[in-house]
Amino acid sequence: MRPALWLLAVPATVFFLVFFALPVVSLLAIALDRAVAGIVTFQGDFVLSNFERFFNRPAYYMAAVRSVTISATVALVCVVLGYPLAYLIAKTKNVARNTLLMILVLAAMQLDMVIRLYGMMVLLGDRGVINEALISAGLISSPLPLMYNTFGVVMGLVQFTLPFMVLSLVGIIRGIDPSLEEAARSLGATRGQTFARITLPLSMPGILAGSLLVFALSISSYVVPALMGGWRVVVLPIHIYQQVAEVGNWQMGAALACVLFALSLTAVALYQHLARRATGGRA
């Protein structure tokens, strides 16, 4: 690459250093201070008491386990729901139909997330559309617990992250050479065998990339657990908010944020490992 071309990366690099790397380093530094309410600046104590408190209190590390479990579940549900739709979009040759399907996927992203969640609350509430319909049909006698629990949080996160999964998969599936599928069919493979042995393995990088994106969005979400969980499903972002906004303990909040960041980095490392295996070392 010619030296002058490196200048094109300078704006993005500066932005990354100032608005990502510096805040993350600052959080780690604050997390190593002694917990003092209302103090935000770095004091230079260099102690591990905040991290020890995380491991000594079951509420914190159980929230971390809950965050990872919910995020992994959301990623799995998004793969199951998003892959068929992405496959349909990728294989649809009619321009008008393809455009309509893409509009349906992108339309959900045009509304503010809070507005979308309020719509979900109208749908899943005890007196919501689903429960009222089931009660009116005589299928149930009392409302189903569809909200203010883990199920409600998972549904809210799936509704929020599903378009990202679909968009991650469409390009990968479109890039699969149709001649490979045609060759498999000509050799006697059924449609199911062709999909299982050709299409699915070749689309695995898109599945892994979409899953990583969905996992990252889910594990860092505060609004969805707060609204759909009704503060009953306590995940790490809620603990971070409580420590910073309600208690004023920036040091403990920073320590929890560092733990959350470490979990996200672990997910990225796992993704890289799985991607290399799925692509034969090409990723």
N, C-alpha and C positions, 0 to 999 in steps of 0.2 A: 504494500500500500504506500502511495506517495505521501511524504511528510505533511503536505498541506491538507490532505484528507483527514488527518487526525484532529484538525481544528473543528471539524463537524461534530465531534464527540464532546467538545469542551462544555457547551451549555448544559447538556444532559448530565455530564459528570459533576459539574459544579452544583447543579440542582440536587443530585443524589447525595452528595457529600453534606450539603447544608441542611437539607430537609429530611434526610433519612439517617445517614451515618452519624451525624452529630447528635440528633435527638436520642438515638439508641445508646450511644456512648454516655450521654448525659444521664439517661435512666439508670444505666449500670453503675455509674459513679454515685448517684443519689441512693441507690439501693444498698450501697456499702456504708452508708452513714447510719448513726444511731437514730432510732425513731423519735422525732420531736415534732409535735403537732404544729402545723403552720409554717414550718421551715421548708423552703423549696430549694435553696441554693446548696451547692456541694460544700460539706464541712470538712472532708478529709479524714474521717474516722477510720475507714477501712476495716469494718467489722462485718461478720456474717450473721449477726443476730436476726436480721429480717428473714434471711433464707432458713435459718434454724426454726424460726417461728412458723414458717410455711410447712415444714416437715413435722413439727411437733403438734400442730393443730389439725385434726382430721378434717375439719370443715374446708380447709384450703386445698389439701391434696385430693380430697374426694371431689371437690369442684373441678380440679384439673382432670381427674379421671372421667368425670361426667362430660366435660368439654370435649375430650378426645373421643369418647364413645358416641356422643350425639353427632359430632362432625363426621366421623367415619360412617355412621348410619345414614346421614344425609347424602354423603358421597355415593354410597351404594344404591340408595333409592334413586338418585339422579341418574346413575348409569342405567338402571333398569327402565326408568321412564324416558330418559333422553335418547338412548341409543336407537330405539325403533323410529322415533320422530326424525332424528338426524339422518338415519338411513333412508327414510322416505324422501326427505328433502334432497339428499345427495343424489338419489337415483331418479328423481322426477325430472323428465326432459322438457315437459311443457313449461315455458317461461312464465306464463300467467299463474299457473298452479304453484310453481316454485316460489314466485314472488309473494303470493298469498300466504304460503306456509311460513316464509321468513318474516312477513309482517306480523303474523300471529305470535311468533317467537319473540320478536323485538318489541311488540306492543306492550308487553308486561313490564319492560324496562323503562318505559317512558314516564310512568307514574312514580311519584315519590314513594319510598319504601314504607314510610309510616302510613300513608293512605292505603297502600296495598294491604298492610297488616290489619288496619281497621276493617277493610273488606273481608279479610279472613275471619276476624272476630265476629262479624255479622253472620258469616256462614257457619262457623263452628260453635258458637255460643250455646248455652243451655236453652235459650229461646231463639236460637238461630234457625236458618233455613233448613239445615239438614235434620236437626232434632224435631222441629215442628212438622216437617214432612213425614218423618218416620212415625211420630206420635199420631198424626192425622190418619195415616194409613193403617194404624193398629199394629204395627210391627214391634213397637216398644211401648212400655208403660211409663217410663221415666227417662229424662234426657241422658244421653250418653256423655261421658266425661271426655269431650274432644278438645277442651282448652284448659289452660292453667295447669298443665302437666307436660311430661316429656313428649307425648304424642303431639300436642299442640305446637311445641317448639320445633320439632322435626318437620311438621307440615309447613310451618311458617318459613323455615330455612330452605326447604325444598322449593317452595313457591318463589323464593328470592333468588336461589342459585341455579335453578334448572336451565334458564336460558344460556348461562355461561357454559354449562355442560354441552348443550346442543351445538352451540357455536364452535366449541373446541372439537367436536366430532365431525361436523359437516365437511370441513376442509380436508381432514384426513381420509374420510371415506371417499370423497370425490377424487382424491389423488391415487386411489388404488387402480391399477391398470386393469381395465375390463377384460383384456385378453387372458389374464390369469384365471379369472372365473370361467371364461369360455373354454379354456383348455381343460379345466377340471371337469366341466360338464361333458365335453367331448370324450373324455376318458371314462365316462360312466358314473361320475359322482352325481348324487342327487343334489337338489337345491340346499337341503339341510347340511349335507356333507361339505358342499362347496363353501357355505357360510362358515361352518365350524373350523374348516382346515385352511381356508384362504382368506376370507373377508375379515373374520374376527381377529386372527393373529396380526394381520397387517394393519388393523385399526387400533391395536393395543396402545401405541404411543398416544393417540388421541384420547383414549379412555383414561390413561394414567395422567395426562396433562389436565384433562377436565376434572378428574377426581382431586388432583392436587389443588386446583383453583377453587373448587367447591369446598374442600376441607379448610383451606386458608380463610375463605370468606366466612365459613360457619364458625370456626373456632374463635375468631376475633369479633363475632357479632355480639353487641350489647342490646340493641333495640329489640331484636326478635325475642330473645329469652325474657326480656323485661315485660313486653306486651303480651306475647303468647303464653309465657310461663307464669305471668302474674306474680313475679318475684318468688315463686315457689320452686322453680327449677333454677338453682343457683349455680352458675358457671363462673369461670375465672374473670371474664370481663365485668360481671356484676360485682364481684369482690373488689376489683380494681376501682370501679366507680365509687363504691362505698368508702374505701379507704381514702381516696383523694377528695371526693366532693362532700362526703358526709362527716368523716372523722378528721380530715385535714392531715392525715398521715401519709405524706408524699413518699417517704422512704419505704414503707411497707407496700404501698401501691406500686412503686417502681420495681420492687423485688418481684411482686406478682406479675408485672408486665414482662420482666426478664424471663420468668418461668414460661409465660405464654409464648414469648419469642423463641425460646429454646425448643418448645414443643413444635412450633411451626418449622424451625430449621431441621428438626428430626424428621418431620414429614417430607421436607424437600430432599434430604439425604436418602430416605427410603424410596422416594420417587425416582431419584437418579439411579439407584441400584436396580429397581424393578425395570426401569426403562432400558438400561443396558442389557438386562437379561431378555427382555421382550424383543429388542431389536438386534440381538446378536453382537452387542458391543458397539453399535453405530451411534448410540445416543450419548 
